[in-house]
Amino acid sequence: MPNTINVVEPTLTTAAGHCYSFITALCRMGDESRTLRLWASRKVEVTFSGANVEVRKTFFRRIRRVQSYFVYKSLLNSPGKLFISTARHADLLMLDWAARGTVVAPKKVYLYVHWFNASSSKMAQLKAIARKQPNFEIYGPTPSVIKIFQEAGFANARVVPYPISKPWVPAAAQAQPFRHVLYAGAARSDKGFSQVVDLVAQMHRDGARIPVVLQTSPEQAGKYDAAIRADLKRLGEIGYPHLRIHGETLSPEQYADLFRGAVCLQLYDAAAFADRISGVTLDAFSHGSPVVSTPGSWIARMVERFGAGSIVSDTAPETVLRAVQQQIAGYTGYAQRATEAGAVLQEENSAQTLFDLLTTRA
């Protein structure tokens, strides 16, 4: 079908992780004139609203990279466009192999690269692919990501806003006093989950009465690493009476409700997230929730830009607790600025820009 956009997201299984929000935003842009066909995990559990959205249950987790080669080869030789919504180095290699001997036509293949850890060997491979496939469209959320591909020789590499889904409930309708401290999203070490557990332990020692809500669902693979398992065990032994834990993946409505009246903890590793856009930050602001962040990250830059939270000098529990107490004391103002940030970022990160690029004819 020539008016089909084939969106490949092999790890998409549940509403956990950034890819669900990303795909949801794109699906909502659809119309009756074209089909958006989503190639997802074999175990995909989520559905998508929007005109003419199809979901193909395709990928097994253990062999998804091998499968991607055959999917790419088939789609390159079929009508319609191919969009890899979370593109990595391996995807470029697979596409290059799948297209061997032919130059892919303009406006056929699109890749959205959320972040890229460049090395000399990877750059050499990117340059070789750029010479063979000059028509690949490479998109990314920040200039630093796109600069890598421009330097590799991809002529069609450009910054495209990271698409955000509109909030399930408008932030203005949620204006209310502080409810709880929140950790949202999958439990991960690089997202400061251990430091959040440290904070809960500190609150318990201090006899604090601040409600805490933690989402501790695993990543898409459904498993925890050893560090997170240890943190979860430690968390269970603290005994803080004002703690509520969500260990399962929540529905979009339940997830959105977490942010209502919340102070959102994002004690992320600053080096790992120096220029990576956080879907949790976008969700928090979209629902009027201020953020506590570490310095040097994209998250911190957004907090500073809008005055919608606090940036801690370190992640010691005493330091984080002081920031939380500061936000609770001035919650009305922080929440209002978070709401304003959400409105601005919704506009700046509209999925319409990406959708328009994907639907442009050659």
C-alpha positions in Angstrom: 0.0 0.0 0.0 1.7 3.2 -1.1 0.0 5.4 1.6 1.3 3.2 4.4 3.9 4.2 7.0 5.5 1.2 8.5 6.6 2.0 12.0 9.1 -0.5 13.5 9.4 -0.6 17.3 10.5 -4.1 18.2 10.6 -3.7 22.0 7.1 -2.1 22.3 5.2 -4.4 24.6 3.4 -2.4 27.3 2.9 1.3 28.2 6.2 1.3 30.1 9.1 3.2 28.6 9.3 6.2 26.2 8.3 4.4 23.0 4.6 4.0 24.0 4.2 7.8 24.5 6.2 8.4 21.3 4.1 6.1 19.2 0.8 7.2 20.8 1.6 10.8 19.8 2.3 9.8 16.2 -0.8 7.6 15.9 -3.0 10.5 17.0 -1.9 12.4 13.9 -3.2 9.8 11.5 -6.1 10.3 9.1 -8.2 8.3 6.7 -5.8 8.9 3.8 -3.1 6.6 4.9 -2.4 3.6 7.1 0.1 3.6 10.0 1.3 0.0 10.4 3.1 -0.7 13.7 5.6 -3.6 13.8 5.9 -4.4 17.5 6.8 -7.1 20.0 5.1 -10.5 19.6 3.8 -9.9 23.1 2.5 -6.4 22.6 -0.4 -5.6 25.0 -1.2 -2.0 24.2 -3.6 -0.6 21.6 -3.6 2.7 19.8 -6.4 5.1 18.9 -6.2 6.9 15.6 -7.4 6.5 12.1 -6.2 3.4 10.2 -3.7 2.1 12.8 -2.7 -1.5 12.4 -0.5 -3.4 14.9 1.6 -6.4 13.7 2.8 -8.7 16.5 6.2 -9.6 15.1 9.3 -9.5 17.3 10.6 -12.0 19.8 12.9 -10.3 22.3 15.9 -12.6 22.0 16.1 -12.6 18.2 14.7 -9.2 17.4 17.9 -8.0 15.7 17.9 -10.9 13.3 14.2 -10.5 12.6 14.7 -6.8 12.0 17.0 -7.6 9.0 14.2 -9.6 7.3 11.5 -7.1 8.2 13.6 -4.3 6.7 14.5 -6.3 3.6 10.8 -7.0 3.0 9.7 -3.4 3.6 12.4 -1.9 1.4 11.0 -4.0 -1.4 7.4 -3.1 -0.7 5.3 0.0 -1.3 5.0 2.5 1.6 7.5 4.1 3.9 9.7 2.7 6.6 10.2 4.6 9.9 12.3 3.2 12.7 11.1 5.2 15.7 13.9 4.2 18.2 16.8 3.8 15.8 20.2 2.5 17.0 23.5 1.8 15.5 22.4 -1.8 14.8 19.4 -0.6 12.8 21.6 1.3 10.4 23.8 -1.8 10.0 20.8 -4.0 9.3 19.3 -1.5 6.9 22.6 -1.3 5.0 22.8 -5.0 4.7 19.1 -5.3 3.7 19.6 -2.8 1.0 22.8 -4.2 -0.3 23.4 -3.5 -3.9 20.7 -0.8 -4.2 20.4 2.8 -3.3 17.2 3.4 -1.3 15.0 6.0 -3.0 14.4 9.4 -1.4 11.6 9.7 1.2 11.5 5.9 1.7 13.5 5.3 5.0 13.4 7.4 8.1 15.2 6.9 11.4 14.6 8.7 14.7 17.7 8.5 16.9 17.0 9.4 20.5 20.7 9.4 21.5 23.9 7.9 20.1 27.1 6.9 21.8 29.7 7.6 19.1 33.1 5.9 18.8 35.7 5.9 16.1 34.6 2.5 14.8 31.0 3.5 14.7 31.8 6.8 12.9 33.7 4.9 10.3 30.7 2.6 9.7 28.3 5.6 9.6 30.4 7.3 7.0 30.4 4.2 4.9 26.6 3.9 5.1 26.1 7.6 4.3 28.1 7.2 1.1 26.1 4.1 0.0 22.7 5.4 1.3 22.6 9.2 0.8 18.8 9.3 1.0 18.3 8.0 4.5 16.4 10.6 6.6 18.0 10.9 10.1 16.0 12.7 12.8 16.9 13.4 16.4 15.7 15.5 19.3 18.8 17.6 19.9 21.6 19.2 17.9 24.3 17.1 19.6 22.7 13.9 18.3 22.2 15.2 14.8 25.8 16.7 14.6 27.1 13.1 14.7 25.2 12.1 11.6 25.9 15.4 9.8 29.6 14.9 10.4 29.3 11.3 9.1 27.9 12.7 5.8 24.2 12.2 6.0 22.8 15.1 4.0 19.2 14.6 5.4 20.0 14.7 9.1 18.0 17.3 11.1 16.6 18.1 14.5 13.0 17.1 14.8 11.0 17.7 18.1 10.5 14.7 20.2 6.7 14.1 19.9 4.6 14.3 23.1 1.2 12.8 23.6 -1.4 15.3 24.8 -2.2 14.7 28.5 -5.2 12.4 29.3 -6.5 15.1 31.6 -5.7 18.8 31.0 -3.2 20.1 33.6 -5.4 23.1 34.4 -8.1 20.7 35.5 -5.7 19.1 38.0 -4.6 22.2 39.9 -4.6 21.2 43.6 -2.4 21.0 46.7 0.5 18.8 47.1 -0.3 15.0 47.3 2.9 13.0 47.2 6.5 12.7 46.2 6.7 10.6 43.0 9.1 8.3 41.2 7.5 7.5 37.8 8.6 5.1 35.1 10.6 1.9 35.1 12.9 1.2 38.0 16.5 1.8 36.7 19.9 2.4 38.2 20.8 5.2 35.7 17.5 6.9 36.7 18.5 7.2 40.3 16.2 4.6 41.8 18.8 3.7 44.4 18.9 7.3 45.5 15.1 7.4 45.8 15.3 4.4 48.1 17.9 6.3 50.2 15.5 9.2 50.4 12.7 6.9 51.7 15.0 5.5 54.3 16.0 9.0 55.4 12.3 10.0 55.7 11.7 6.9 57.9 14.6 7.7 60.2 13.4 11.3 60.5 9.8 10.3 61.3 8.6 12.2 58.3 4.9 12.0 57.2 5.4 12.9 53.5 3.5 10.5 51.2 5.7 8.8 48.6 4.5 6.9 45.5 7.0 4.8 43.6 6.4 3.1 40.3 8.7 0.1 40.3 7.7 -1.7 37.1 10.4 -3.4 35.1 11.6 -2.3 31.7 10.1 -3.7 28.5 12.0 -7.0 28.9 10.1 -7.6 32.1 13.2 -8.1 34.2 15.2 -6.3 36.9 19.0 -6.2 37.0 20.8 -7.3 40.2 21.2 -3.7 41.5 17.5 -2.9 41.2 16.5 -6.3 42.8 18.7 -5.3 45.8 17.2 -1.9 46.0 13.7 -3.3 45.9 14.6 -5.7 48.7 16.0 -2.8 50.7 12.9 -0.7 50.1 10.7 -3.5 51.4 12.7 -3.7 54.6 12.5 0.1 55.4 8.9 0.0 56.7 8.1 3.6 55.8 4.3 3.8 56.6 3.5 6.5 54.1 4.8 4.6 51.0 2.7 3.3 48.2 4.3 1.1 45.5 3.1 0.3 42.0 5.0 -2.7 40.8 3.0 -3.3 37.7 2.7 -1.3 34.5 -0.1 1.1 34.8 -2.8 2.1 32.2 -2.3 5.5 30.6 -5.0 7.0 32.8 -3.5 5.5 36.0 0.0 6.7 35.0 -1.3 10.2 34.3 -3.0 10.3 37.7 0.4 9.7 39.4 1.5 13.2 38.5 -1.6 15.0 40.0 -0.3 17.0 43.0 3.1 15.4 42.8 6.7 16.4 43.2 8.5 14.3 40.6 12.0 12.9 41.5 14.3 12.6 38.5 17.7 12.0 40.1 19.1 10.7 36.8 22.8 10.1 36.0 23.8 13.5 34.6 26.4 12.1 32.2 24.1 9.5 30.8 21.3 12.0 30.3 23.3 15.1 29.4 21.5 15.5 26.1 18.8 12.8 26.3 15.2 14.0 26.4 13.2 12.5 29.2 9.6 11.4 28.5 8.9 11.4 32.2 9.9 15.1 32.4 7.5 15.9 29.5 4.8 13.9 31.2 5.4 15.6 34.5 5.2 19.1 33.1 2.2 18.2 30.9 0.4 17.3 34.1 1.5 20.2 36.2 4.1 18.3 38.3 7.4 20.1 39.3 10.6 18.1 39.1 13.7 17.5 41.3 16.7 17.0 39.0 20.4 16.6 39.0 22.6 19.3 37.4 24.1 18.9 33.9 21.2 17.1 32.3 18.6 18.0 29.7 16.1 17.7 32.5 17.9 20.3 34.6 17.9 22.7 31.7 14.2 22.4 31.4 13.7 22.9 35.1 15.9 26.0 34.9 14.2 27.3 31.8 10.8 27.3 33.4 11.6 27.5 37.1 9.5 24.4 37.4 11.3 22.6 40.2 14.7 22.2 41.9 18.2 21.2 40.9 20.1 19.5 43.7 23.9 19.8 44.1 24.1 16.2 45.0 21.9 13.2 45.5 22.5 12.6 49.3 19.1 11.9 50.9 19.4 15.0 53.2 20.0 17.2 50.1 17.1 15.8 48.2 14.8 15.9 51.2 15.5 19.7 51.6 14.6 20.2 47.9 11.4 18.2 48.3 10.4 20.2 51.4 11.1 23.5 49.6 8.8 22.4 46.7 6.1 21.3 49.1 6.2 24.7 50.9 5.8 26.6 47.7 3.9 24.0 45.8 1.3 26.3 44.2 3.9 28.3 42.4 6.0 25.4 41.4 3.0 23.5 40.0 1.8 26.6 38.1 5.2 27.0 36.4 5.2 23.3 35.6 1.8 23.6 34.0 3.1 26.6 31.9 6.2 24.6 31.0 3.9 21.7 29.9 1.9 24.0 27.6 5.0 25.4 26.0 6.6 22.0 25.5 3.4 20.5 24.1 3.5 23.2 21.4 7.2 22.9 20.7 7.1 19.1 20.7 4.0 18.6 18.7 3.9 15.3 16.8 2.6 17.2 13.8 6.2 18.2 12.7 7.3 14.6 12.5 4.1 13.4 10.9 4.4 16.0 8.2 7.9 14.9 7.4 6.9 11.3 7.2 4.1 12.0 4.8 6.0 14.3 2.5 6.2 12.9 -1.0 9.5 12.5 -2.9 
